[in-house]
Amino acid sequence: MSKIFQEIDDKLARWINRQHMFFVGTAPAGVDGSINVSPKGMDGTFAVLGPRRVGYLDYTGSGIETIAHVRENGRIVLMFCAFEGPPKIIRLHGTARVVLTADPDFAQLRPAFGKDREVGQRSIIVVDLTRISDSCGYSVPLMDFREDRDTLDRVQLHNGEAYYPRYWRKHNATSIDGIPGVPSEVNAES
């Protein structure tokens, strides 16, 4: 039987923070368009910001669906699965906002995240939670965590900070459905 939580208490926050990955689901506003699910990981990129607020540090990637959908309609769900220990799934539904690196809120929010690498940062996705629920997770496989991949870190450090405005302009300006992604003022030449 699933349970609805009024807030993320200390016990639930500890469980969430022990998970090595989570999934982000978003969709465009209309009936057409592509639903998106993105796997997220890397230690120090997720934070419980309050009893009904969470956020994750978003590094540059090949797509821009989450940012485009959030900017268009704000709908989002984050799902955490226990791949180790007792079976459990937590879903965090809410309304999100995108805090780009140039936004004043970014500097205030950034210390909440343990990941210290700044190269390749694109935004922080902040979610005000409207529903916090669990479910059994009985069919989720047991898997052993070995370590975070360092591929994204290595590639982004190799590219350097000056690389990203051009990359965003070419690859992150619109979603696969043509919804605006990273705003043009962020895409300006450095």
MOCORHU-V137993 format. One record per residue. N is the residue number from 1. RES is the residue in one letter. PSI is psi in whole degrees, 0 to 359 (999 if undefined). D_LAST is the distance of its C-alpha to the last C-alpha in Angstrom with 1 decimal. Layout:
BEGIN
<<N,RES,PSI,D_LAST> <N,RES,PSI,D_LAST>>
END
This chain:
BEGIN
<<1,M,128,52.9> <2,S,158,49.4> <3,K,143,48.7> <4,I,131,46.5> <5,F,143,45.1> <6,Q,333,44.5> <7,E,171,41.7> <8,I,106,40.2> <9,D,181,42.6> <10,D,319,42.4> <11,K,314,44.3> <12,L,321,42.1> <13,A,318,38.9> <14,R,317,40.2> <15,W,312,41.0> <16,I,314,37.6> <17,N,343,35.9> <18,R,344,38.2> <19,Q,140,37.0> <20,H,345,34.6> <21,M,162,33.1> <22,F,170,33.0> <23,F,141,32.3> <24,V,127,30.3> <25,G,132,31.8> <26,T,167,30.4> <27,A,153,31.4> <28,P,168,30.4> <29,A,321,32.4> <30,G,180,34.7> <31,V,338,37.4> <32,D,165,35.4> <33,G,166,32.3> <34,S,126,31.7> <35,I,144,32.5> <36,N,137,30.2> <37,V,123,31.2> <38,S,130,28.7> <39,P,140,30.0> <40,K,148,28.2> <41,G,204,29.0> <42,M,120,27.9> <43,D,137,29.6> <44,G,9,27.9> <45,T,355,25.9> <46,F,144,28.5> <47,A,139,30.0> <48,V,115,32.9> <49,L,351,31.6> <50,G,177,35.0> <51,P,335,38.2> <52,R,29,36.7> <53,R,135,33.0> <54,V,171,31.0> <55,G,160,27.4> <56,Y,147,25.5> <57,L,121,22.2> <58,D,116,20.4> <59,Y,154,18.4> <60,T,134,16.5> <61,G,183,19.2> <62,S,335,20.2> <63,G,171,21.3> <64,I,16,20.4> <65,E,312,24.0> <66,T,310,24.4> <67,I,316,21.5> <68,A,313,22.5> <69,H,317,26.1> <70,V,317,25.6> <71,R,328,23.6> <72,E,316,26.4> <73,N,350,29.4> <74,G,351,28.9> <75,R,137,31.7> <76,I,153,31.4> <77,V,137,33.7> <78,L,134,33.2> <79,M,128,36.0> <80,F,134,37.1> <81,C,139,39.9> <82,A,109,42.2> <83,F,347,42.2> <84,E,152,44.3> <85,G,197,47.2> <86,P,147,48.9> <87,P,138,47.6> <88,K,144,45.4> <89,I,136,42.6> <90,I,131,40.6> <91,R,132,38.8> <92,L,102,36.5> <93,H,147,36.2> <94,G,192,34.1> <95,T,125,31.6> <96,A,161,28.0> <97,R,152,24.8> <98,V,125,21.2> <99,V,101,19.4> <100,L,159,15.7> <101,T,331,13.9> <102,A,348,12.6> <103,D,143,16.3> <104,P,326,18.7> <105,D,336,21.2> <106,F,312,19.0> <107,A,327,19.6> <108,Q,323,23.2> <109,L,328,23.8> <110,R,322,22.0> <111,P,345,24.9> <112,A,347,27.3> <113,F,135,26.0> <114,G,340,27.4> <115,K,124,24.7> <116,D,351,22.8> <117,R,129,20.0> <118,E,332,16.6> <119,V,129,14.5> <120,G,355,14.3> <121,Q,136,15.3> <122,R,320,14.8> <123,S,175,17.4> <124,I,129,20.9> <125,I,116,23.5> <126,V,131,26.2> <127,V,120,29.6> <128,D,119,32.5> <129,L,133,35.5> <130,T,341,38.2> <131,R,130,40.3> <132,I,118,40.7> <133,S,160,43.2> <134,D,166,44.6> <135,S,175,46.5> <136,C,314,48.6> <137,G,20,46.4> <138,Y,332,49.7> <139,S,359,48.3> <140,V,128,45.1> <141,P,154,45.7> <142,L,128,45.9> <143,M,144,43.3> <144,D,132,42.7> <145,F,129,39.2> <146,R,304,38.4> <147,E,162,34.8> <148,D,144,31.3> <149,R,144,29.5> <150,D,9,26.8> <151,T,312,25.4> <152,L,316,22.3> <153,D,311,21.7> <154,R,315,22.2> <155,V,315,20.0> <156,Q,324,17.0> <157,L,321,17.5> <158,H,318,17.9> <159,N,321,14.6> <160,G,160,12.6> <161,E,325,9.8> <162,A,339,7.0> <163,Y,327,9.2> <164,Y,321,9.3> <165,P,319,6.8> <166,R,318,8.5> <167,Y,313,11.7> <168,W,318,11.9> <169,R,320,11.6> <170,K,319,14.3> <171,H,344,16.5> <172,N,13,16.1> <173,A,324,16.0> <174,T,157,19.8> <175,S,177,22.7> <176,I,341,25.3> <177,D,8,27.2> <178,G,13,24.5> <179,I,135,23.9> <180,P,137,20.4> <181,G,251,18.5> <182,V,126,15.0> <183,P,153,14.4> <184,S,329,12.4> <185,E,333,10.6> <186,V,332,9.4> <187,N,357,8.5> <188,A,151,6.3> <189,E,138,3.8> <190,S,999,0.0>>
END
